[in-house]
Amino acid sequence: MTSFETSPQLNVWRALLALAVVFVMLATTGWTALRGQREAGPLQASLSAWEHGRIGGHRLPDPDEGPARLAGFFASLTARQRAGLAHSYPLAVGNMNGAPVDLRYRANRIALKQQREVEKKRMHDSRLSPAGQQQAGRRMHRYESLMSGGRQILAFDPDGSGRIAEAFGDLAGADRISVVVPGVDTDLLTFQRTNRRYTAPVGMAEALYAAERTESPTTRTAVIAWADYTAPSGLGVDAATAMRAEDGAVRLNALLRALPGSTPVTMFCHSYGSVLCGVAAHAMPPRVADIAVAASPGMRASQASRLGTRARVWAMRDASDWIQDVPYLEVGGLGHGADPVSAAFGARVLSARDAEGHAGYFEPGTDSLRNLADIGVGAYDAVRCAHDDEGCRADLSGTTTAGRA
């Protein structure tokens, strides 16, 4: 690489070019594209029905009440009453923070079955184009997959491109909980992949769950693949702003506050998911002990200390990741701020050796995945830093004996 390629002038030119592209897109699509609203979908219909429902002669509680009050409500019911609510209002219960996680899993299986039938009919709907019928078939098969093998679907919204979250392991009995937050182009159909398996949220979470058990077999872990937000589609306007991240941050923190128990939680945020985690950081509950970002375009902060969290902040980036070429700045709401792996940002910078590009951080056998797993189980003494500096390992308390052979 030549000195010109790393010059400040070139970085400024990249920034100006990126901003110009964004402004052209805004001029041609209009700001209204950012603020369009959908009509009420199946989830909202289920919530509306819940709001008019009754049990034992009493009205059902406000679904927006705090998770503690909702948890108390469900605890006051019999098993039969809880099952009845899951059958009557599957999407409402399946997405209700405060409902027992096992009940949410049950409700979402019911909701998935119902939506599978909807898409099965749409496959043969003559009013749809062949492409529309094919899309209905893809969604039907995805719902069938999500219903199979006792999968633990923690959140499910079929509206639009869809939102979903899945848990691996026992959330209620875990010693440590990890949450994987993915980036752009994440929806129901891309939630898992057969090819390039570990680039999709399900594959990321499965790889992390397996690696955590390898790094610390005695630690009871649980991992959530969290795609319960509307991610940007591609690298357009939405990806250049924090709008999707701001909406997602509210949803993410609502889930975090409702997780069972009080065990430590670690956030693993990839690409645009790190923007969301940066926006959410100041309101995360105290049990969030670590926030680790990979392939980050920025966290909407100039320094880690300005994220407003007491959690340890970790960052990694593979040397071949194209994200390093984005302009790390924020101007008028465009761009996501400082580079999280820069010394000035102040994160603990981890080795991402063998990650191979933007989507390879959860690939089994990589330094990046081993480092993420060590953080997930609290084995801070085993992490491998990108540089030999004191900042990466400073003030690490609560280390475990878990580590690498």
N, C-alpha and C positions, 0 to 999 in steps of 0.2 A: 504494500500500500504506500503511495507517495505522500509526501508532506502536504501537497495540495488537497488530497482526499480527506485529510483530517483537519484542514484549516478552519478557523472560526468563520471565515467568509463563506465557505461552502455550507456550513451548518445554518448560517443566516439565510442563504439562498434556498436551502431545502425548506426552511420554515416559511419563507415568503411564498414559495411555490405551493406548499401544502395549504396555506391559508387562502391563496387565490383560488385553488380548486374548490375548496369548501364554499367560498363566497359565490362562485359561479353556480354551484349546485343549489345553494339557497336562493339565488336569483331566479333560477329556472323552475325549481319545485315549489318555492314559497315557504314561508315560515309555518303556514297552516299545516304542512305535511308533518311537522313535528308535533302538532297539538291535536291531531284528529282523534276522535273518540268513537269507540265501538258501541253498538247497541248491546243491551243486556244479553249475556250468553247463558249457557246452562248453569254455571256456577252461581251467577247472580239470581237466576230463577230459583235455585235450590235455597239460597240464603233468604230470599223473599218469602218462600213458603215456610221456612223455619221461623221467621219473624211473626208469622200468623199462627204458628202451631201451639199446641198445648199438651201438657202431660200431667196426669193426675189432677186435672182441673185447674192447673196453673199455667200461665204463659211461659214459653221457653225464654231463657235469658238472651240478652243482646249478644249476638255473635262477635261484636267488637269489644266486649268487656275484656278486662285483663285476663291473661291465662290462668292466674291463680284462682280467680273467682269461677271461671269456667271449669277448672279442674275440680273445684269443690262441688260444683253442680253435678258433674258426672259421677263423682264419688258418692253422692247422696242417692244415686239411682241403683236399682237392682240390675243384675246382668241382663235380664230380659228386657228391661226398659232401655238400656243402652243399645242393645241389639236392635230394638224397634226403631230407635232414632236413626241408626245407621242405615236401616232399610228404607225408612221414610224420607230421609234427607241425606242421601249418600255423599253428594258433592259438598254440602255444607259441613257435615261432620268430618269428612275426609280432609278438609282444608282448615279445620278449626284449631287454632293454637289454644291449647288448654284441654282438648279432648285427649284421652289416653292414646298413646301411639298404637297399641294393638287394635283399638277401635277404629282409628284412622285407617290402618291397613285394611281392615275388614270393609269399611265404608267405601274405600277407593276401589276395591275389587268389585263391589257391586256397581259403582259408577262406571268402571271400565267395561263391565259386561253390557251395561245399558248403551254406552257409546259405541261399542262394537256392533250392536244391532242397528244403531243409527247409520253407521258407515256401510254396513252390509246392504242395507236398503238403497243407499245412495250409489252404490256400485252399479245398480241396475236402473237408476233413475234416468229415463230418456231425456229429461230436461237438462241434464248435465252434458257437457262436452265429453268426448273420449278422454281428454286429459283430466277433466274433473272426476270422471268415474275411476280412472287409474289412481288418482290421488286418494279417493275414498278407500280404494283397496289397500293402498299402502298404510293408511291410518288404521284400518281394520286389523291388518296383520300386526301392526305395532301394538295395538291394544291387546291382542291375543298373547303376544310375547310378554307384555307387562303383567298379564294375569297368570302366567305359568310359573310352576316351580316354587310356589310359596313366596314370591317376591314381595318385599315390604315397601309399598308405595305410600310415601308420607304426605304427598301433595299431588293433586291432579286437577288441571283445568283444561278442558278440550277446546276452549274458545280460540279462534284465530289460529295461529301457528302452534299454540299449546304451551302449557307450563307444567313442570313435573319435578318431583324430588323422590329419591329412593334411598332407603337405609340398608346398610349392610352390618350385620351383627346386632347385638342386643343393646339398644339405646338406653333402656332403663337400668341395665346392670353393668354398664361400661365403666371402666376406670378412667378412660380418656375417649373423647369424641372428636372426630375430625370432620370438617365440612369442606367439600370441594366446590368452588365457585367458578364455572367456566366462562368463556368469553363469547365473541360474536358468532352468529350463525348457529346458535343453540336453540333447538325447539324439540317438539315431540319426536319428529322423524330423525333428527340427528342426535338424540339423547344417547343412543348406542349405535355402534357400527360393527359390522363383521370384518371388513377390511380396515386396516389402520385402527384397530380396536382401541388402543390406548390414547387416541386423540379425542375420544368422545367422553362425556361425563361418566357414564357407567364404567367404561374401561379404566378411566382414571381412578375412580373410587375403588374398583375391584383390585387394581394393582397396588394402590396405597394400603388397602386393608390387608392384603397378603404380605406386603413388605413390612408393615407394622408388626404383624404376628411373627415374622421371621426375626426382626430386630429385637423383639421382647416377647417371647412366647408366654410369659406369665402375666402380661398386661392384658386385661380384657378391654378390647377396643371396639369402637363402632365408627363407621364412616357414612356420611351422607353425601350422595351426589345431588347437588342442589341446583336445579335449573328452573326454579320457580319464579323466574322473572322474564320479562320480554327483552331478550337480548337484541342488540343491533344486528341488522342483516347486512353482511358485507362490511366494507370499509368506507361507507358513505358518511352522510351528515350525522346520523345517530352515533356512529363510532367515534366521531370527532368531538362530541359534546358529552356532558354528564347527565343528560335527561334520563336515559334508560338506567343509568347507575343510581340516580336519585330515587327513582321509583322502586328499583330493586332493593336499595338499601333499607327502605321502610319494611319491605316484605322479609328481608333477611333478618333484621333485628327482631321482628315479631316472632320469627321461628326460634331464634336463639334464646329469647326470653321465656319461651315455652318448653324448651328441652327438659326432659325429666332429670331429676337428681341435681347434684351440684359439682360434678366432676369437671376438670379442666376441659376447655374446648380450644381446638386449634383450627384456624382458617387457612385454607390453601387456595389461593386466588390466581387464576391463569389469565393472561392477556387482559382483555377488557374486564374480566372478573376482578382484576386488581384495582381498576378504577372504582368499581362498585364497593369493594372492601375498604378502599380509602375514604369514600364518602360515608360509609356506614360506621367507620372505626370509632368516632367520638361517642356514638350512642350504643356501642356494643356492651353487653353486660360484663361485669367484672370477671366472670368465670372464663372469658376469652383470654387465654394466657399468651397466645402467639398468633401472629398474622404473617404468613409466608407468601410472597408473591413471586411468580415466575413469568418471564416474557412480558413484563409490564410496560405499557406505554406511559405510565405515570399514575400517581395515586391522588391527584387533585390537591397536592400539598408541596410546598417548597422543601420541607424537611420532615423526617419521621416524627420529630418532636411536636410538629404542628398537626398531627393527625388526631390529637386529643384522646389518646388511649394509653393505658399503662401496660398494654400487651407488648411483648417483644416483637420487633418488626424485622423480618428476614427478607432477603431478596436474592434472586439468582437469574442469570441470563447466559445462555450458551453463546459461544463465540461466533457461531454461524447463524444466529437468529436474526432475521431481517428487521425485527422490531427496534434494533439498535439504531436504525437509520431514520426513525421518525423524529420530528422535531420535538424535543423535550421542553415545552414551554406552554403557557396558557395565556391567550390573548382574547379578551372579549367573550369568554366562555368556550372558545375553541382550543383544543389541546388539553393535555392532562397534567401539566406541570413537570417538575424535576424528575430526572432519571433515578429510579430507586436504587440502582447499583452504583451510583456515583458516590464518591467519598463525601461530598457536600451534603447529600441527603441524610446520611447517618444511619442507614439500616445495617444490619449484620449481613454481609455478603457471603453467600454460600457457593461452593463449587457446583457447577452444572456440567461437569465433564461427561461426555458421551451422550448428551441429550439430543444432539443432532437436529438443530433447527428450532423452529417456533413451536412445534407440536409434540416434541419428543421428551418432555420433562417427566412423564409418568411411565416411560418405557421400562419394563423390568430389566434389571442389571445395570442401570445407569447410576452414576454418582448422585444425580439430581433426585431420583426416587429414594435412594437410601437416605439422603439427607432429610428429605421431607418426612420419611417414616420415622427417623430418629427424633425429629422435632415432635411428631405426632404422639410418640410414646413418652416424651419428656427425657430422652437420652441425650441431653445437650452436650455431654462430654464426648459423645461419639461423632458429632457433626464435623464435616470437613469444610473449612472456610476456603473461599476463593483466593485469599491473600493471607500472608503470614502477618497478621496485625492483631493487636490486643483488643480492638473494638469488637471484633466478631464474637469473642468469648468473654467479654467483660461482664461481671455481675450476673453470672448464670447460677441461679440457685435452684434447689429442688431437683438436682440431677439424679438420674437413676443409674442402676448398674447395667442396664441394657446397653449393648454395643455390638460392634462387629468383631467377628472372629479374626 
